[in-house]
């Protein structure tokens, strides 16, 4: 059976939130919707819960796989999707009932390759809308590359990296062999979207909150892992190469803004965990040293840290980092 939309949900250790996620998908107002639950070898009861949803709902498909991470789970979902359009949801999030009806309608009415909506962040206490300032329509290679993909090298790209607030024409993915990079643990969403932007002809933005992202404190995105600096560095290196290949003009004070901020946060976290050698490695890294030339747009305290790094005053910088954020 063919559907208008297939929504792919990688499922792993989401027992607490899975019911709300799937029920929000089952409540969608679009009539032709396929829900693909990819049980990514979850060690809890998620696999059984997925099977129960499939027994009760004919439009729910369950795929059980060995644990391989969300990118592999999403790729398997894409390969098994019957929909004309592909959407994604994370198993601890939830969705407005009209989300896929509105995204699908815009995609059909305007022959769009990608449709994006706004989203909100639910931290368990408050729900806060993430402000997004995009035009309602982008047409052609120049507007998608220089108007959207170029934002990857700037600070103003709220919501652009995520796949979960978007609908993708499946032909766009198939015709351009676009899949998730399974070697990535972080930023796999961002590169998938970037590849889609490079290939797309029309992008539509709906300035309405339709997706609710649950900010779980223990999630990968909010845990400072030991290799986070190296992954952030690799992202910048790859992005610079992509920009040059696409002819995107780079403002390096914008380009390194996030990298520098994340690097200082990483160093602070490592010091809090008494991992001083990890901090020394960053402060002695030539890539980080060169990036600190481009801190003009950072907050004042981070500008000072960049100056200390450039002056090779790493002992002073380390002491400041160890006190950063303390009362």
C-alpha atoms as one frame of an Amber mdcrd trajectory, in Angstrom:
protein
   0.000   0.000   0.000   1.213   3.468  -0.886   0.869   6.363   1.544   1.113
  10.119   1.209   3.564  10.331   4.107   5.796   7.866   5.933   7.110   8.894
   9.355  10.206   7.069  10.578  10.798   6.756  14.328  14.047   5.208  15.642
  13.194   3.655  19.009  15.790   3.133  21.733  15.367   3.352  25.503  12.282
   5.557  25.201   9.874   3.462  27.251   8.837   6.457  29.348   7.859   8.623
  26.361   7.029   6.225  23.524   3.276   6.097  24.121   2.910   9.864  23.855
   5.087   9.982  20.743   3.251   7.250  18.847  -0.208   8.383  19.971   0.555
  11.872  18.670   1.347  10.264  15.304  -1.780   8.119  15.374  -3.793  11.303
  16.019  -2.551  13.043  12.858  -5.315  14.585  10.770  -3.726  13.504   7.491
  -5.620  10.464   6.203  -2.795   8.605   4.463   0.038   8.185   6.973   2.452
   5.298   7.489   4.249   5.056  10.837   7.499   3.077  10.769   8.833   2.195
  14.220  12.412   0.954  14.008  13.244  -0.846  17.244  16.990  -0.232  17.415
  17.711  -3.189  19.683  16.190  -1.364  22.646  16.900  -3.326  25.876  13.697
  -2.206  27.622  10.046  -2.881  26.736  10.048  -0.620  23.672  10.111  -3.541
  21.235   7.000  -5.079  22.773   5.278  -1.701  22.894   5.973  -1.207  19.189
   4.485  -4.608  18.370   1.341  -3.757  20.347   0.895  -0.553  18.342   1.237
  -2.526  15.104  -1.363  -5.097  16.215  -3.911  -2.376  16.887  -3.160  -0.080
  13.945  -2.883  -1.170  10.333  -0.736   1.810   9.343   1.998   1.000  11.869
   4.972  -1.016  10.654   7.598  -2.328  13.091  11.146  -3.265  12.144  13.341
  -4.925  14.782  17.102  -4.565  14.288  20.272  -4.973  16.321  21.419  -1.734
  17.917  23.280   0.379  15.374  22.335   3.945  16.215  19.671   6.354  14.935
  21.294   6.925  11.522  21.188   3.239  10.605  17.644   2.967  11.971  16.511
   5.934   9.866  18.205   4.569   6.750  16.444   1.243   7.180  13.202   3.168
   7.652  13.765   5.099   4.406  14.443   1.870   2.525  11.143   0.413   3.790
   8.980   3.521   3.437   5.954   3.482   1.142   5.147   7.184   1.348   5.553
   9.832  -1.327   7.082  12.016   1.372   9.305  11.105   4.320   9.145  12.586
   7.807  11.037  11.776  10.992  10.280  11.857  14.707  12.361  11.012  17.746
  10.774   8.517  20.104  10.803  10.848  23.121   9.151  13.777  21.276   5.559
  14.508  20.266   3.767  16.213  17.392   0.854  18.573  16.810  -2.123  16.730
  15.294  -2.070  18.859  12.122   1.673  18.703  11.483   1.868  16.251   8.619
  -1.391  17.392   7.036  -0.053  20.951   6.843   3.434  19.960   5.669   2.048
  17.554   3.064  -0.475  20.118   1.789   2.267  22.723   1.331   4.533  20.215
  -0.399   1.801  19.210  -2.834   0.385  22.658  -3.490   3.776  24.257  -4.094
   5.712  21.281  -5.501   8.271  21.596  -2.694  11.161  19.237  -2.090  11.389
  20.173   1.605   8.839  21.726   3.973   9.886  22.909   7.430   7.899  24.093
  10.445   8.842  25.715  13.741   9.259  23.664  16.904   9.229  24.102  20.656
  11.433  22.677  23.394   9.810  20.838  26.318  12.246  20.532  29.247   9.684
  18.866  31.510   8.831  22.124  33.248   8.215  24.602  30.449   7.516  24.550
  26.726   9.448  27.236  24.880   9.090  28.086  21.201  12.352  28.260  19.284
  12.362  31.484  17.278  13.002  30.971  13.579  13.431  33.766  11.052  13.119
  32.286   7.586  11.349  33.361   4.428   8.247  31.391   3.540   9.740  30.183
   0.246  13.173  29.531  -1.281  13.457  28.702  -4.979  16.356  27.468  -7.067
  19.960  26.538  -6.351  21.138  30.070  -5.512  18.493  30.658  -2.842  18.849
  27.212  -1.288  22.651  27.261  -1.273  23.382  30.908  -0.494  20.164  31.571
   1.407  19.942  28.405   3.522  22.998  26.139   3.310  25.183  29.203   3.940
  23.460  29.612   7.313  25.367  26.554   8.528  28.387  28.855   8.710  26.526
  31.492  10.701  24.756  31.702  14.054  21.229  32.210  12.704  20.167  28.688
  11.748  17.628  27.733  14.440  15.773  24.585  13.472  17.626  24.119  10.192
  19.814  21.213  11.347  16.952  19.011  12.551  15.191  16.455  10.343  12.243
  16.115  12.703  10.576  19.442  11.840  10.656  18.724   8.102   9.010  16.734
   5.337  11.158  15.482   2.448  10.066  14.398  -1.014  11.224  10.778  -1.232
  12.248  11.269  -4.879  14.733  13.911  -3.713  16.367  11.308  -1.459  16.284
   8.445  -3.970  17.392  10.428  -7.019  20.366  11.883  -5.158  21.278   8.823
  -3.049  20.804  10.800   0.156  21.037   8.780   3.355  22.285   9.396   6.887
  26.007   8.986   7.492  26.095   5.999   9.842  29.648   6.782  10.936  28.484
   9.945  12.706  27.278  10.030  16.321  26.724  13.778  16.348  25.439  16.137
  13.617  24.088  13.326  11.451  20.819  15.266  11.144  22.666  18.401  10.051
  24.573  16.712   7.242  21.467  14.906   5.990  19.639  18.236   5.716  22.709
  19.864   4.148  22.802  17.188   1.437  19.095  17.738   0.797  19.558  21.512
   0.516  22.311  20.997  -2.068  19.990  18.893  -4.231  16.600  20.607  -3.696
  14.873  23.148  -5.918  12.156  24.438  -3.574  11.997  24.835   0.211   8.916
  26.011   2.125   8.813  27.279   5.717   5.653  27.270   7.853   6.098  29.624
  10.798   3.978  27.596  13.176   5.014  25.337  16.072   4.048  21.802  15.098
   6.832  19.684  16.610   7.696  19.383  20.297  11.248  18.411  21.101  11.713
  16.913  24.551  15.009  18.030  26.062  16.138  15.023  28.070  19.115  15.879
  30.276  20.796  12.507  29.693  20.455  12.553  25.889  23.504  12.468  23.600
  22.989  16.090  22.605  23.091  17.291  26.221  25.894  15.112  27.526  29.465
  16.378  27.172  31.286  13.366  25.763  35.070  13.039  25.796  35.318  13.192
  21.999  32.958  16.129  21.575  35.731  18.603  20.808  37.179  16.415  18.062
  33.733  15.929  16.529  33.038  19.659  16.608  36.409  20.287  14.988  35.709
  17.687  12.274  32.339  19.358  11.590  34.048  22.745  11.021  36.688  21.248
   8.745  34.127  19.461   6.607  31.870  22.521   6.522  34.697  24.776   5.353
  35.443  22.372   2.510  31.750  22.162   1.567  31.460  25.971   1.582  34.462
  26.350  -0.712  33.162  23.684  -3.102  29.761  25.410  -3.237  31.258  28.881
  -3.587  29.797  30.119  -0.291  31.467  33.226   1.101  32.760  32.643   4.640
  32.738  35.213   7.436  35.124  33.467   9.814  33.952  35.430  12.855  30.535
  33.863  12.249  31.948  30.547  11.090  33.898  29.893  14.289  31.363  31.388
  16.725  29.686  28.106  17.672  32.916  26.127  17.512  34.677  28.434  19.968
  31.715  28.618  22.315  31.344  24.816  22.321  35.097  24.373  22.799  35.162
  26.546  25.899  32.086  24.759  27.288  33.799  21.431  26.589  36.960  22.534
  28.406  34.938  23.697  31.406  33.119  20.351  31.539  36.376  18.403  31.301
  37.866  20.434  34.154  34.764  19.741  36.249  35.376  16.031  35.620  39.054
  16.473  36.514  40.127  15.571  32.960  42.892  18.141  32.722  44.784  16.354
  29.961  41.783  16.701  27.631  41.820  20.470  28.240  45.558  20.714  27.644
  45.088  18.898  24.340  42.528  21.472  23.183  44.545  24.487  24.298  47.611
  23.154  22.469  45.681  22.304  19.318  46.748  24.448  16.355  43.227  24.407
  14.901  41.784  25.844  18.127  44.626  28.382  18.397  43.965  29.651  14.857
  40.198  29.737  15.397  40.702  32.053  18.386  41.675  34.795  15.933  38.014
  34.997  14.979  36.319  35.725  18.294  35.207  39.284  17.546  31.484  38.482
  17.785  31.709  36.360  20.942  30.543  37.605  24.370  33.168  39.661  26.200
  34.276  36.907  28.596  34.892  34.536  25.694  36.787  37.219  23.775  39.126
  37.461  26.772  39.588  33.686  26.725  40.450  33.816  23.024  43.007  36.532
  23.720  44.591  34.461  26.489  44.852  31.502  24.124  46.433  33.654  21.409
  48.923  35.000  23.965  49.727  31.419  25.002  48.631  32.169  28.567  47.100
  28.728  28.894  47.642  28.440  32.648  45.640  31.623  33.243  42.994  30.478
  30.762  42.678  27.132  32.535  42.151  28.832  35.897  39.453  31.103  34.428
  37.734  28.124  32.798  37.710  26.249  36.103  35.895  29.185  37.728  33.534
  29.943  34.817  29.938  29.678  35.938  30.703  29.336  39.642  29.182  31.726
  42.158
